Amino acid sequence: MSLASALRTGDLTQLPSRRNEDWRWTDLRGLIRVLPPAAEPGAIELEGPFSSLGGDEVNIANGHVEGVIGFSTSGEPQETVQLRYVATEASSNDSHFFVTVRAGHSLLLLESYEALVDGALTSADLDISVESGGTLRRIVLAADMVSSITVSTATVALCAGAVFEQTVLTTGARRQRIETRVAHPGAGATVRLDGAYLLSGQRHADLTTIVTHGGVDGTTSQMTKGVVRDQARGVFQGRIVVERGADRTDARMGHHALIVSDRAEVDAKPELLIFADDVSCAHGNTVGALDEEAIFYAQQRGIPADVARAMLTTAFVGEVIDRIEHYGARDIARAWAVQQLGTDL
């Protein structure tokens, strides 16, 4: 069951519901009563959030890819691609795209979700392959309209010695789920999965990750942070699976969220499923409010309470943004956080 299969068949029973354990906090069947018509190709006039960073631009407008169905690194050792999912109509958008990083090559994938109208329904499937010694840095910025629905599913296959680094930044939507599934071979491959969700109003964001370690000597590091206010809802589901025989796996996962209003909600389910003996794995999860004692001490130094709260919130989220290695992408991520939090990083 998935949004993609529902759009392709027109069968609403294919929509995932709260009866599906992995979808119990992001119910689509109870929300979507009628599937909007399929969209026509649209023209994209506005620049994307990463336009200043250059590179090749691939536009998927209303689910229609402009001329290609995938991207593969070529002769350049380091390349940049801007992958834009843009919805210009209140309609259904369904797409499937492929990205391949060849052995020894490096790719910066700047991915954005831009539902420019309310009522857009977007399903995006992305297949990623990173060959031996390749490096993929994926930055995702989801800035959808408040009444849109977006489901993005990235399936990542890594080879020995590959590096996959990802940072997801989102402000949510009516329903939004950004899911990443990684097949980790061990063999010296490295994975970093980070995310930040800054939610207000009645927005909903679901960051779901599944990393399956299938071989020895693999590393995974994961940090997700969220700030939720008003009546918004944040969801984090992180699962790390260490298969039998995947010895010397080093896997760390952390999720931490701030709830800054009485009616906001955060649901979190970090999981470690370990079937090997010689591993080093840990996970942590905290959900709470700002430290009132820290705010009090800031006030004693002449800092107003609202400014102190903004400073603490900014420092909290900034830990994720500071892990972005690309300077230009990090600056854009900081500007995004400043806009959402109303303060400086």
N, C-alpha and C positions, 0 to 999 in steps of 0.2 A: 504494500500500500504506500502510495506517495502522491504528492500533488501533481507530479509529472504524469503518472499513469492516469490520474483522473482527468487531466487536461487532454491527453491523447485519446482517451476512450469516451469521454463525456459521462463517465460513471461516477456519481458522487460517492458511492460506497467504497471507492478506491482511496478516498481521503483518509488520512490517519486521524484517529480520535483519541480521547482520553483513555480508552480501553487498551491502547497500545502503550506499554510501559514507558517507552522512550519518548512518547508524545503526550503524556498525561497532563503536562503543563502548557502545551501549545496545541490545543484542540482545533483542528481545521473543519472536521465534519459538522461540529455543532455551530460553527461560525458561517460557513459558506453554504447557502441554500440553493443558489443558482450560479452556474458557471457563466461568466460573461463571454461574449463572442471572441473568437481569435482575432488578434490585432493584425492590422495591415502594416507593411513596412513604413517607418516614419523617418522624417528628416531631423537630424540633430543639429541644432544651431548654437547651443551654448557650449562653452568649453568645459572640460571635466575638471575635477578637483586637483588632478595631478598634471594638468596641461603644461605647467612651467618646467617640468622635469624632462620633457622631450621623449624621444624613442618612438617606436611604431605605435600607432593607435588602431585598435580593433573595436569597432562599434557594433553592439548587438542591440538594435533598435526594435522595440516591441517584439522581441524574440527572434528577429530575423538578422542573421549574420551577413555582413557586407562582403560577399565574395569568397570567404574562406570558412572552413569548419575547424581549423586548428592552427597552432603556431609551433614551429620547431626552430630552435637556435641554429644559426648558420655558421659562417666562418669566423664571425667576431667572437672573441673569447668572453666578452661581457656585453650583454644587451639589455634594453629596457623596452617593455611593452605595457601600454595602457589598455586595459580591457574594461570597456564601459558597457554596463547593462542599463539601458535607458528606456523608460516607459513614457510615452507621450499620449497614450489613450487609456481610458478606463475600460480595459479589455484584458484578455488572457494572453500571456507571453510565455512561451516554452522554448528552451534552447539547450543545446548540448555542444560543448566546446572542448578541444583537446590541446594540451600544452606538453611539449617534450623538450627537456633540457638534455642535450647530448653530453657524452662523457667529457669531463674536463672543462665544460662551459659553465658560464654563470648568467643567470637571468634575474632581473628585477621585474616582478609582475605587480603592476599597480592596478588594482581592481576596484571598481566603484559601482555602486548600485544607486541609481538615480530615477526613482519614480517621481516624475514631474507633475503628475495629476493624481487626485484622490480616486480610489476605486480600482487602481491597477493591480493585477494579479500576476505575479512573476514567479516562474520556476526556472532555475538555472542549474544545470548539471555540468560539472567541470571535471575532466579526467586529466590528471597530472602525472607525468612520468619523469623521474630524474635518474639518469644513467650514472654509471660508476664515476665517482669523483666530481660529479656535477653539483652546482649550487643553485638553489632557487630561493629567493627572498620574496615573499608574497605579502603585500600590504593591502588590506581590504578596508574601504571606507564606505559604509552603508548610510546614505542620507536620503531616505525615502519620505514621501509625504505621509502625513499622519494616518490617513485612512487606506493606505495601500497594504498589500499582503505580498511578502517575498519569502521564498524558500530557496536557499542556495546550498548545494551539496557538492563538495569537492572530494574526489577519491584520488588519493596520492599513493603512488607506487615508487619505492626507493630501491636503488641498487647499492652495492657495497661502497662505502666511503662517501656516499652522497650527503649533502647538507640541505635541510629544508627548514626555513625560518619563516614564521607567519605572525602577523599582528592584525587583529580584527578590531576595527573601531566602528561603533554603531550608536545611533540615536533611536533605534527601534522604529516600529510602525504599528499599524493595527494588529498585525501578527507578523513576526519576522523570525526566521530561523536560519542561522548560518552554521552549517554542519561540515566538519572536516574528518575524514576517515583516512588514516595513514597505515599502510602496510610497511612495517619497519623490519628490514632484513637483519638488523644487528650489523656485524661485519664492519664496525667502525663508522657506521652512518650516524648522523646527529640530527635531532629534531628539536626545534623550539616553537612552541605554540603559545602565543600571548593574545590577550584580548582586553578591551575596555568598553563598557557600555555605560552611557550617560543618558538616563531616561527621565522624561517629565511628562506631564499631562496624563493620558491614558495609554501611552505607548507600551509596547511589549517587544522584548528581544530575548531570543533563545540562542545561546552559544553552546553547541554540542560538539564534542570531539571524541574520537575513538582511535587509539593508537595500539596496534597489535605488534608486539615484538616477537619475531619468529626465529631469530638466530642470536648467537652469542655476541657480546661486546657492543651493545647498542646503547645510545644515550637519548633521553628525552627530558626536556625541561619545559615546564608549563606554568604561566602566571596569568591569571585573569582577575580584573578588578572592575567593580561597578559602583555607580552612584545612582540611586533611584529616589525620585521625589514625586509629590502629588499622588496620583492613583496609578502610577506606572508599575510594571511588573518585569523583573529581570529573572532569567532562567539560565543556570549553568549546569551542564551535564558533561562530566569528563570521565572517560573510562580508559584505563591503561591495562592492557592484557599482556602478560608475559607467558608465552607458550612453554610447554615442556621442552627442555633442552636449551632455552634461551638464557644460558648462564651469563653471569657478569653483566647483566642489564643494570643500568643506572637510570632510574626514572623518578622525577620529582614533579609534583603537581600542587599548585596553590590557587585557591579562589577566595577572594576577600571582597566584601560589599558593604557599602554604607547606605543605610535607609535614613533619609532626612525628612520624612513626613510620616504621619500616623497611618495613612491609608496606602502607602506604597508597600510592595511585596517583593521578596526575593526567594526563589526556590533553587536549591543547590543539591546536586548528587554527585560527589566525586567518588570514583570507584577504582580499586586496584584488584585485579584478578590475576593471581600469581600461581603458576603451575611449575615453576623451577625453584631450585634451592639456593643457589649461589647468586643472589641478587641484592641490590641496594635500592629500595623503593620507599617512597613516603608521599603522603598527601596531607594537605591542611585546608581547612575551610572556616571562615569567620564571617558572620553577618551581624552588624550592629550599628550603633549611632556614633557620632563624633565624640571624642573624649572631652567631656565638659570641664575636666580639670585643666586640660591644655588650653581650652578657651579662656578659663579663669586666669591662668597665668599670663596669657597674652594681654588680657584686659588690664592686668596690673602693670604692664609695660606701656600702657597708653594706646593699645590697639583695640578699636571697636570690635564688639562681638561678631558682627556680620562679616567684617574683614578677616577676623581670625578664623571663622568657619570656612571662608573662601580659600584662605591660605592652606589650611589643613586639608581641605578637599583636593586642592590642586596638587599638593605634594603627594597625596595618596594615589592619584591617577598618574602623576608624572613618572612614577617608578616603572610603569609599563611602557610609556612613550620613550623613556630614556634608553630602553633596550633595543630600539630600532637603530640599526647600524648605518643606514644610508642617511646622510646629513639632510638632503633635500626632503626626503619623505618624513624624516623626524620633525623638520620645521613645519611641514604641512599638518602633521598630527598635532603639534603643539598649538597651532593656530585654530584647529578644529576644537580642541579642548578649551581654549580661551573663549571661543564663541559660545560653547555650551555652558561653561561654568561662570562666564562673566568676570574673569579675573586673569591675571598674568601667570604664565608658567616660568 
